[in-house]
Amino acid sequence: MQFKSDCIACLMRRQTGQISKYADEEKKLAYLKDVCAEIAKAPAGVAAPYLVSRFNRAFKKYFDEEDIYGEVKKESNDFVLERLPKIEAEVNASADPVLSALKFARLGNYIDFGALHGAVDMDELDGKLMSALSSEQVDETEYKNLTRDLENARELVYILDNAGEIVLDKLFIEKIKEKYPRLLVTAAVRGAPVLNDVTLEDAEYTGLSEVCRVIDNGSDISGTQISEIGEELKSALLRADVIVAKGQGNFETMLGCGYNVYYLFLCKCDLFVRTFGVKKLTGVIFNEKRMPEFK
């Protein structure tokens, strides 16, 4: 989808906030000029995550930090890993472990230090996790469509989003594999550090690489811009009978791709809240082929 005017305002706030800790005003000004230039020359049809990758490249020209989210990613992974045994016990004891694991996986999309401008409250997340099975609502029709597609599928590609969230995605994938043991599952992560998105390092750290095949998307975009991803993921998407794409970034970059994609995320910005007519942080599930019009 094409980025909107709302996206530009949001991205500019994020960039100015990111560099506020630096003292060199000359570098800060030069960086923001580059940011504005990237917005101005962006090709038609690209989403906000495309711009983020260009901003990151500009950032490295002026500031030394290679991965400014490295520490917070590890903290997020550890936070959810500590709570995983209790969450897994709840899921296993439920009437439908796949549905229960889906609720937790979608809720994990809260751990987004980009869209929430760093304002991720882990105490709030803790409370949400404790009540997930009773408070999280999943569209029954679309869930039935997903399970029907999984029942008939040979290959599933699961496109991940954020650190911490990946632990709950791993649980969801495990429950899918238990119910559909003939299903070949491939998980896709980012090809380079960007925001607090997951990479191969996170997949190994959290144990996801022991659960299913994991590949990177060959890109430094915080989403899955089809024109920019590597050949390995392109081939996997072409073979897949079902695709699950987590997070707003994957939704923004994949919308209109034509694949059998189930988008799973929390609505975290005003554009999504307004478009879908929901409250902030409401969880949604949509299929690419049955999407409401997105303006």
Secondary structure as the mmCIF struct_conf table of DSSP 4:
data_model
#
loop_
_struct_conf.conf_type_id
_struct_conf.id
_struct_conf.beg_label_comp_id
_struct_conf.beg_label_asym_id
_struct_conf.beg_label_seq_id
_struct_conf.end_label_comp_id
_struct_conf.end_label_asym_id
_struct_conf.end_label_seq_id
HELX_RH_AL_P HELX_RH_AL_P1 SER A 5 GLN A 18
TURN_TY1_P TURN_TY1_P1 ILE A 19 LYS A 21
HELX_RH_AL_P HELX_RH_AL_P2 GLU A 25 LYS A 41
HELX_LH_PP_P HELX_LH_PP_P1 ALA A 42 PRO A 43
TURN_TY1_P TURN_TY1_P2 ALA A 44 GLY A 45
HELX_RH_AL_P HELX_RH_AL_P3 ALA A 48 TYR A 62
BEND BEND1 GLU A 66 GLU A 66
TURN_TY1_P TURN_TY1_P3 ILE A 68 TYR A 69
HELX_RH_AL_P HELX_RH_AL_P4 GLY A 70 ALA A 93
BEND BEND2 SER A 94 ALA A 95
HELX_RH_AL_P HELX_RH_AL_P5 PRO A 97 LEU A 107
HELX_RH_3T_P HELX_RH_3T_P1 GLY A 108 TYR A 110
TURN_TY1_P TURN_TY1_P4 PHE A 113 GLY A 118
HELX_RH_AL_P HELX_RH_AL_P6 MET A 122 MET A 130
TURN_TY1_P TURN_TY1_P5 SER A 131 SER A 131
HELX_RH_AL_P HELX_RH_AL_P7 ALA A 132 SER A 135
HELX_RH_AL_P HELX_RH_AL_P8 GLU A 140 ASN A 152
BEND BEND3 ARG A 154 ARG A 154
STRN STRN1 GLU A 155 ILE A 159
STRN STRN2 ASN A 162 ASN A 162
TURN_TY1_P TURN_TY1_P6 ALA A 163 GLY A 164
HELX_RH_AL_P HELX_RH_AL_P9 GLU A 165 LYS A 179
BEND BEND4 TYR A 180 TYR A 180
TURN_TY1_P TURN_TY1_P7 PRO A 181 ARG A 182
STRN STRN3 LEU A 184 VAL A 189
BEND BEND5 GLY A 191 ALA A 192
TURN_TY1_P TURN_TY1_P8 LEU A 195 ASN A 196
STRN STRN4 ASP A 197 ASP A 197
HELX_RH_AL_P HELX_RH_AL_P10 LEU A 200 THR A 206
TURN_TY1_P TURN_TY1_P9 GLY A 207 GLY A 207
HELX_RH_3T_P HELX_RH_3T_P2 LEU A 208 GLU A 210
TURN_TY1_P TURN_TY1_P10 VAL A 211 VAL A 211
BEND BEND6 CYS A 212 CYS A 212
STRN STRN5 ARG A 213 ASP A 216
BEND BEND7 GLY A 218 GLY A 218
BEND BEND8 ILE A 221 GLY A 223
TURN_TY1_P TURN_TY1_P11 ILE A 226 GLU A 228
BEND BEND9 ILE A 229 ILE A 229
HELX_RH_AL_P HELX_RH_AL_P11 GLU A 231 ARG A 239
BEND BEND10 ASP A 241 ASP A 241
STRN STRN6 VAL A 242 LYS A 246
HELX_RH_AL_P HELX_RH_AL_P12 GLY A 247 MET A 254
TURN_TY1_P TURN_TY1_P12 LEU A 255 GLY A 256
BEND BEND11 TYR A 259 TYR A 259
STRN STRN7 VAL A 261 LEU A 266
BEND BEND12 CYS A 269 CYS A 269
HELX_RH_AL_P HELX_RH_AL_P13 ASP A 270 PHE A 276
TURN_TY1_P TURN_TY1_P13 GLY A 277 GLY A 277
TURN_TY1_P TURN_TY1_P14 LYS A 280 LEU A 281
STRN STRN8 GLY A 283 ASN A 287
HELX_RH_3T_P HELX_RH_3T_P3 GLU A 288 ARG A 290
HELX_LH_PP_P HELX_LH_PP_P2 MET A 291 GLU A 293
#
